[in-house]
Amino acid sequence: MTSPALASIAHRVARRHTPNSRKPDPELPVRIDLPGAKVLLLPGRYRDAAYIQTHVQYVLSRPADIGEAHVINNLRCIRQNLEAIGISKPEIDAEVRRIEGAVRAEIWRQVLLRGDA
């Protein structure tokens, strides 16, 4: 269930158990607070180096157009996941750029060093 749905259920339960007075009931099973929590994303921690390595190995095992489509689709999914957990748009943009940069740098590193490895 999403947070708005849970908040709606909590609100209905609280209204059902609270008398008409403004004073909160100590027996109330749900306590309603003003929203104040914020989900913070630690820079560079949403997808780590192991993820980048695995992702790039998969991309390089496919033809170029399919690999590129996979990178783009994966970045779109990451953006959607971050939006769903409530990360702010500027933080999402920065994290998606960081992940894309890491993926593309690793792709070029592996392509350029393929013969040397």
C-alpha positions, 0 to 999 in steps of 0.5 A, spaced: 500 500 500 502 507 498 503 512 503 497 516 501 493 510 502 495 508 509 494 515 511 487 515 509 486 508 512 489 511 519 485 518 518 479 514 518 480 509 524 482 515 528 476 519 526 472 513 528 475 512 535 476 520 537 470 523 540 468 530 537 472 534 542 479 537 539 483 533 545 486 527 543 484 520 546 489 516 550 486 510 547 486 512 540 490 506 536 493 511 531 496 517 532 496 522 527 502 527 526 504 532 521 508 530 515 515 531 517 519 525 514 523 526 508 527 520 505 534 522 503 538 519 498 546 518 500 550 520 494 552 514 490 549 509 494 543 507 490 547 503 485 554 500 487 560 498 483 558 491 483 551 493 480 555 497 475 560 491 473 554 486 472 550 491 468 555 493 464 557 485 463 550 484 460 550 490 456 556 488 452 554 481 451 548 484 447 548 488 440 550 495 441 543 497 439 540 492 444 545 494 449 543 502 449 536 500 449 537 496 456 541 502 459 536 507 457 530 502 460 534 501 466 535 508 468 528 510 467 526 504 471 531 507 477 528 514 476 521 511 477 523 507 483 527 513 486 520 517 485 516 512 488 520 512 494 519 519 495 526 522 493 526 529 490 527 531 483 534 534 483 536 528 487 534 523 482 537 527 477 543 527 480 543 520 482 541 518 475 546 522 472 551 519 476 549 512 475 549 513 467 556 516 468 559 510 471 555 505 467 558 509 460 565 510 463 565 502 465 563 500 458 568 504 455 573 502 460 571 494 458 571 496 450 578 499 450 581 494 455 578 488 452 584 486 448 589 488 453 585 484 459 
